[in-house]
Amino acid sequence: MDVAPRVTDRRSAYLAALAQGTERFHEPRRPDCPWCGSPRLRLRLRTTDLVQHKPGSFRLDQCVTCGHCFQNPRLTTEGLAFYHRDLCHREGLGGLAGPGGLGGLGGTGGTGGRALGRLLGARPTDRRHLARARALRAFDEPECWLDVGTGRALFPALAKQLLPYTSFDGLDPGKGIEVAVRRGRIEEGHRGTLTGLADRLAGRYDALSLFHQLERSPDPRAELRAARTVLRPGGHLMIEAPDPGCRYAALLGKWWPSYSQPRHLHLVPLANLRAELAELGFTVVRAERRASHVPADLSGALALFLDRCLPRADVPWRARPAPRIGLTIRRAAWWAAVPVLTLAQLLDRLLAPLLTRVGFSNTYRVIARRGEDG
C-alpha cells in the first residue's frame, strides 16, 4: 500500500494541532517527587522525540532521596495520545518490548524499514516469552492468568505451551485484543485499562503479568493497587520494567533505548518497587536482572543515532512533504547500515553474559505473591 496518500491526508490535521504549540500537551511542572514527595530533584535527561521526531522537548528528573526517575513536566492525556499516534504507521523497530520500546523507529517506508526491524529483533522473541512463563511456573501453575497490555496476545499464545492447563485472558486498550480473542490466543479479552477495570475483575485471577506497563502508566502505584485487587489471595504478580540503574543509561545518555521519550513517564528503581509491593502485602519471591535483560542497547542506540542523522522521513507533522531525493538517500543509507547494525547487535548478544553481571542489565523482573486477606 502506498504510504504517501495517508501521510498527505493526515498532514492538515497535524499542522492544525501543532499551530497551537506543544506546551499545552504538558501538565504543570511538579516541584516534588511523585513517589516519595521529596523536593530534592535533579535533572537527569533533556531530549526530544528520537523515535518519531515529533516537535517538542522533554525532561526527566530524578529524586535525590529515593532515586525515582520521572517525566517532568508530564504529558497530559491529550499529549500522550498525540505522541503515541501513528506509531503503528512507522516502519523499522516496531515496539521493542524489552528495554522499553523503540516503537516504530526507522520510518524508511517500504521493505528497508521492515528488514531492519526484523534484523534488530524488534519484538519479544518466542524464547523470551517462554522464559517468562517458565519463571512463574517455578512457583505456581495458575488456573487463570491475566496478561495486562497484551496487545495481540503473543505471550499467552506461547505460554500455553508450558502451561497447557492455564486459562489465559488479556487486557489492553487497543483493538488488537479483539483480534487475539478471534484467533483463540486468549479465552477472554478485556478492552480498557487495569485501573479502570480492576473493581469489575476483583479476585478473578491467580496470576497477573505487567510486562513493561509501569513505565507507561501515569500512576505506577495505582497500577500495583489495581493488580492487587484483581489477584486472588496467594496469587502471583509478575512485573518487568526498565531498570533506571542500568549503566548503559549513563554510557549512552539520551540514545539509551529504554528512555523512550516521551512515551515513558516513570522509571521505578527496583528497591522502590520492592518496598511498595511489601506495603501492599506482597512477598517478593524472586527479583532478577540478568534473565530479563534484552540485548539491544548498543544496536538500539546506534539505530536511533543513525535515524537522527539521516534525511527525515515523509511524516504528516512536517509542514512540507519530504523531497524524493531525500527519501531515496534515507532508504539507501538504511540498507548500507545493515552490516554495522548487525555487528552492533552481535556485540549486544556476545557481551550480555558478562556485562549483565556488572550492572548493565536494562530490565528487571519481579515475581511477588499476594498475601492472604486480613
C-alpha positions as CSV (number, residue, x, y, z in Angstrom):
1,M,0.0,0.0,0.0
2,D,1.2,3.5,-0.9
3,V,2.1,5.4,2.3
4,A,2.1,8.9,0.6
5,P,-1.7,9.5,0.4
6,R,-2.1,8.5,4.0
7,V,0.6,11.0,5.1
8,T,-0.9,13.7,2.9
9,D,-4.4,13.1,4.3
10,R,-3.2,13.4,7.9
11,R,-0.9,16.4,7.4
12,S,-3.5,19.1,7.7
13,A,-4.8,17.8,11.0
14,Y,-1.4,17.5,12.5
15,L,-0.4,21.0,11.4
16,A,-3.6,22.4,12.9
17,A,-2.8,20.7,16.2
18,L,0.8,21.9,16.2
19,A,-0.2,25.5,15.3
20,Q,-1.3,25.8,18.9
21,G,2.1,24.8,20.2
22,T,3.2,21.7,22.2
23,E,3.2,23.3,25.6
24,R,-0.5,22.5,26.0
25,F,0.4,18.8,25.9
26,H,2.2,19.1,29.3
27,E,0.9,19.3,32.8
28,P,2.4,21.9,35.1
29,R,5.9,21.0,36.3
30,R,5.8,19.5,39.8
31,P,8.3,20.5,42.4
32,D,8.5,17.2,44.3
33,C,8.9,13.5,43.7
34,P,5.7,11.7,42.8
35,W,7.0,8.6,44.6
36,C,8.2,9.8,48.0
37,G,7.3,13.5,48.0
38,S,10.8,14.8,48.4
39,P,11.6,18.2,46.9
40,R,15.2,17.2,46.2
41,L,15.1,16.8,42.4
42,R,17.9,16.9,39.9
43,L,17.9,16.9,36.1
44,R,18.6,13.5,34.6
45,L,17.9,14.0,30.9
46,R,16.7,16.5,28.4
47,T,15.8,15.2,25.0
48,T,13.4,15.3,22.0
49,D,11.3,12.6,20.4
50,L,14.1,10.5,18.9
51,V,11.6,7.9,17.6
52,Q,9.0,9.8,15.6
53,H,10.7,13.2,15.6
54,K,7.5,14.9,16.5
55,P,8.0,18.5,17.8
56,G,8.6,19.1,21.5
57,S,11.2,18.7,24.2
58,F,11.1,16.5,27.3
59,R,12.8,16.4,30.6
60,L,13.4,13.6,33.0
61,D,14.0,14.5,36.7
62,Q,15.4,12.1,39.3
63,C,14.7,12.2,43.0
64,V,17.9,12.6,45.1
65,T,16.2,10.9,48.1
66,C,14.6,7.8,46.6
67,G,16.1,7.6,43.1
68,H,12.7,7.6,41.3
69,C,13.0,9.0,37.7
70,F,10.0,10.6,36.1
71,Q,9.0,12.9,33.2
72,N,8.6,16.4,34.5
73,P,6.5,18.1,33.3
74,R,4.5,15.1,32.5
75,L,2.4,14.7,29.3
76,T,-1.4,15.2,29.6
77,T,-3.8,12.5,28.4
78,E,-4.1,14.6,25.2
79,G,-0.3,14.8,24.9
80,L,0.1,11.0,25.4
81,A,-2.4,10.4,22.6
82,F,-0.6,12.9,20.3
83,Y,2.8,11.3,20.8
84,H,1.5,7.7,20.5
85,R,-0.5,8.4,17.4
86,D,0.9,6.9,14.2
87,L,3.5,4.7,15.8
88,C,1.8,1.8,14.0
89,H,2.4,3.6,10.7
90,R,6.1,3.8,11.1
91,E,8.4,1.2,9.7
92,G,11.5,-0.2,11.4
93,L,12.0,-1.1,15.0
94,G,8.3,-1.7,15.8
95,G,7.8,-1.9,19.6
96,L,11.0,-3.0,21.2
97,A,9.3,-4.6,24.2
98,G,12.4,-5.5,26.2
99,P,14.1,-2.3,27.3
100,G,11.1,-0.2,26.7
101,G,10.2,0.1,23.1
102,L,11.5,1.9,20.2
103,G,8.0,1.8,18.8
104,G,8.4,2.4,15.1
105,L,12.0,3.7,14.7
106,G,13.2,3.9,11.2
107,G,10.4,5.4,9.1
108,T,12.2,4.4,6.0
109,G,9.0,3.4,4.2
110,G,8.9,0.1,2.4
111,T,11.0,-3.1,2.8
112,G,14.1,-1.4,4.2
113,G,12.4,-0.5,7.5
114,R,10.8,-3.8,7.8
115,A,14.1,-5.6,7.2
116,L,15.8,-3.5,9.8
117,G,13.0,-4.2,12.3
118,R,13.5,-8.0,11.8
119,L,17.2,-7.6,11.9
120,L,17.3,-5.9,15.2
121,G,14.9,-8.2,16.9
122,A,12.3,-5.5,17.5
123,R,9.6,-7.6,19.1
124,P,9.9,-10.0,22.0
125,T,11.2,-13.4,20.8
126,D,9.4,-16.7,21.4
127,R,12.3,-17.6,23.6
128,R,11.8,-14.6,25.8
129,H,8.0,-15.2,26.1
130,L,8.7,-18.8,27.1
131,A,11.3,-17.8,29.6
132,R,8.7,-15.6,31.3
133,A,6.2,-18.4,31.6
134,R,8.9,-20.7,32.8
135,A,9.9,-18.2,35.5
136,L,6.4,-18.2,37.1
137,R,5.9,-21.9,36.6
138,A,8.7,-22.5,39.1
139,F,6.4,-21.1,41.8
140,D,2.9,-21.9,40.6
141,E,0.8,-23.4,37.7
142,P,-2.0,-20.9,37.8
143,E,-5.5,-21.8,36.9
144,C,-6.2,-18.4,35.3
145,W,-3.7,-15.7,34.2
146,L,-4.4,-12.1,33.1
147,D,-1.8,-10.5,30.8
148,V,-2.1,-6.7,31.0
149,G,-1.1,-4.8,27.9
150,T,-1.3,-8.0,26.0
151,G,-1.8,-6.4,22.5
152,R,-2.5,-9.3,20.2
153,A,-1.7,-11.8,22.9
154,L,1.5,-13.3,21.6
155,F,2.7,-14.0,25.1
156,P,-0.3,-16.0,26.2
157,A,-0.3,-18.0,22.9
158,L,3.2,-19.2,23.5
159,A,2.9,-19.5,27.3
160,K,0.2,-22.2,26.8
161,Q,2.9,-24.5,25.5
162,L,4.4,-24.6,29.0
163,L,1.1,-24.1,30.9
164,P,-1.5,-26.1,29.0
165,Y,-3.9,-26.2,31.9
166,T,-3.8,-22.4,32.5
167,S,-6.6,-20.3,31.1
168,F,-5.2,-17.0,29.7
169,D,-7.1,-13.8,29.5
170,G,-5.8,-10.5,28.1
171,L,-6.4,-6.8,28.9
172,D,-5.5,-4.0,26.6
173,P,-7.0,-0.6,25.5
174,G,-6.3,-1.3,21.8
175,K,-8.3,-3.1,19.1
176,G,-5.7,-5.9,19.0
177,I,-7.4,-7.5,21.9
178,E,-10.3,-8.3,19.7
179,V,-8.0,-10.0,17.2
180,A,-6.5,-12.0,20.0
181,V,-9.9,-13.4,21.0
182,R,-10.9,-14.2,17.4
183,R,-7.6,-16.1,16.9
184,G,-8.0,-18.1,20.1
185,R,-4.9,-16.8,21.7
186,I,-6.8,-15.9,24.9
187,E,-10.1,-17.1,26.4
188,E,-11.4,-13.6,27.2
189,G,-10.4,-10.1,26.3
190,H,-10.9,-7.0,28.4
191,R,-10.6,-3.7,26.5
192,G,-9.6,-0.9,28.8
193,T,-7.1,-0.2,31.5
194,L,-6.2,-2.2,34.6
195,T,-7.1,0.7,36.9
196,G,-10.4,1.2,35.1
197,L,-11.5,-2.4,35.2
198,A,-10.0,-3.6,38.5
199,D,-13.2,-3.5,40.5
200,R,-15.1,-5.4,37.8
201,L,-12.3,-8.1,37.7
202,A,-11.7,-8.2,41.5
203,G,-10.4,-11.6,42.7
204,R,-10.7,-13.3,39.4
205,Y,-7.1,-14.3,38.7
206,D,-4.3,-16.2,40.4
207,A,-1.6,-14.8,38.1
208,L,-1.2,-11.4,36.5
209,S,1.6,-10.0,34.4
210,L,2.7,-6.4,33.9
211,F,5.3,-6.5,31.2
212,H,6.6,-3.0,30.5
213,Q,3.5,-1.3,31.7
214,L,4.6,0.6,34.8
215,E,6.8,2.9,32.9
216,R,3.9,4.0,30.6
217,S,1.4,4.5,33.4
218,P,0.7,8.0,34.7
219,D,0.5,6.4,38.2
220,P,2.5,3.2,38.7
221,R,1.3,2.9,42.3
222,A,-2.3,2.9,41.1
223,E,-1.4,0.0,38.7
224,L,0.0,-2.0,41.6
225,R,-3.0,-1.4,43.7
226,A,-5.3,-2.5,40.8
227,A,-3.2,-5.6,40.3
228,R,-3.7,-6.5,44.0
229,T,-7.4,-6.0,43.6
230,V,-7.6,-8.4,40.6
231,L,-5.4,-11.1,42.1
232,R,-6.8,-13.7,44.5
233,P,-5.0,-14.1,47.8
234,G,-1.9,-16.2,47.2
235,G,-1.8,-15.2,43.6
236,H,1.3,-14.2,41.8
237,L,2.2,-10.9,40.2
238,M,5.0,-10.8,37.5
239,I,6.5,-7.4,36.6
240,E,9.1,-6.5,34.0
241,A,10.3,-2.9,33.8
242,P,13.3,-0.8,32.6
243,D,16.0,-0.5,35.2
244,P,17.0,3.1,35.7
245,G,20.1,1.9,37.5
246,C,21.4,0.3,34.3
247,R,24.9,1.5,33.5
248,Y,24.1,1.7,29.8
249,A,21.9,4.8,30.7
250,A,25.0,6.7,31.8
251,L,27.1,5.4,28.9
252,L,24.6,6.1,26.1
253,G,22.8,9.1,27.5
254,K,19.7,10.2,25.5
255,W,20.4,7.4,23.0
256,W,19.7,4.7,25.6
257,P,16.6,3.0,24.1
258,S,14.9,2.5,27.4
259,Y,14.4,6.2,28.0
260,S,11.9,6.1,25.0
261,Q,10.8,9.7,25.5
262,P,8.1,11.0,25.5
263,R,6.2,7.7,26.0
264,H,7.8,6.5,29.2
265,L,6.6,8.6,32.2
266,H,8.3,6.7,35.1
267,L,11.4,4.7,35.6
268,V,11.0,2.9,39.0
269,P,14.1,1.7,40.8
270,L,13.9,-1.9,41.9
271,A,14.3,-1.0,45.6
272,N,11.3,1.3,45.4
273,L,9.1,-1.3,43.7
274,R,10.0,-3.9,46.3
275,A,9.1,-1.6,49.1
276,E,5.8,-0.7,47.6
277,L,4.9,-4.3,47.0
278,A,5.7,-5.1,50.6
279,E,3.4,-2.2,51.7
280,L,0.6,-3.7,49.6
281,G,1.0,-7.1,51.3
282,F,3.0,-8.9,48.6
283,T,6.0,-11.1,49.3
284,V,8.7,-10.9,46.6
285,V,9.7,-14.5,45.8
286,R,12.1,-13.6,43.0
287,A,13.8,-10.5,41.8
288,E,16.4,-10.7,38.9
289,R,18.1,-8.6,36.4
290,R,20.2,-10.9,34.2
291,A,17.5,-13.2,33.0
292,S,15.2,-10.4,31.9
293,H,17.9,-8.3,30.1
294,V,17.2,-7.6,26.4
295,P,20.4,-7.4,24.4
296,A,19.6,-4.4,22.2
297,D,21.2,-1.4,23.9
298,L,24.1,-0.8,21.5
299,S,22.2,-1.7,18.4
300,G,19.2,0.4,19.5
301,A,21.3,3.4,20.4
302,L,23.1,3.2,17.0
303,A,19.8,2.9,15.1
304,L,18.4,5.9,17.0
305,F,21.6,7.9,16.2
306,L,21.6,7.0,12.5
307,D,17.9,7.8,12.2
308,R,18.7,11.2,13.7
309,C,21.5,11.9,11.1
310,L,19.6,10.8,8.0
311,P,17.2,12.9,6.0
312,R,13.8,13.0,7.6
313,A,11.1,10.6,6.5
314,D,7.9,11.8,5.0
315,V,5.7,12.2,8.0
316,P,2.4,14.3,8.5
317,W,3.8,16.5,11.2
318,R,6.2,18.1,8.8
319,A,4.9,21.2,7.0
320,R,6.2,20.1,3.6
321,P,6.4,16.7,2.0
322,A,9.9,15.2,2.1
323,P,11.7,15.5,-1.2
324,R,12.0,12.4,-3.2
325,I,15.8,12.6,-3.3
326,G,15.9,12.7,0.5
327,L,13.7,9.6,0.8
328,T,15.9,7.8,-1.7
329,I,19.1,8.7,0.3
330,R,17.4,7.7,3.5
331,R,16.4,4.3,2.2
332,A,19.8,3.6,0.6
333,A,21.6,4.7,3.8
334,W,19.5,2.3,6.0
335,W,20.4,-0.6,3.7
336,A,24.0,0.4,3.8
337,A,23.9,0.5,7.6
338,V,22.7,-3.1,7.8
339,P,26.3,-4.6,8.3
340,V,27.2,-2.2,11.1
341,L,23.8,-2.6,12.8
342,T,24.3,-6.4,12.5
343,L,27.7,-6.0,14.2
344,A,26.2,-3.9,17.0
345,Q,23.5,-6.5,17.6
346,L,26.1,-9.2,17.7
347,L,28.1,-7.3,20.3
348,D,24.9,-6.8,22.3
349,R,24.4,-10.6,22.4
350,L,28.1,-11.6,22.9
351,L,28.7,-9.0,25.7
352,A,25.4,-9.6,27.6
353,P,26.5,-12.6,29.7
354,L,29.5,-10.5,31.0
355,L,28.0,-7.0,31.2
356,T,24.8,-8.1,33.0
357,R,27.0,-9.3,35.9
358,V,28.3,-5.7,36.4
359,G,25.3,-3.5,36.3
360,F,24.5,-3.3,32.6
361,S,21.1,-5.2,32.6
362,N,18.5,-2.9,31.2
363,T,15.4,-4.7,32.6
364,Y,14.5,-6.2,36.0
365,R,11.9,-8.9,36.6
366,V,10.0,-9.3,39.9
367,I,7.6,-12.1,40.9
368,A,5.6,-11.4,44.0
369,R,2.9,-13.4,45.9
370,R,-0.1,-11.6,47.2
371,G,-0.7,-12.3,50.9
372,E,-3.9,-13.6,52.5
373,D,-6.6,-11.0,53.2
374,G,-6.9,-9.8,56.8
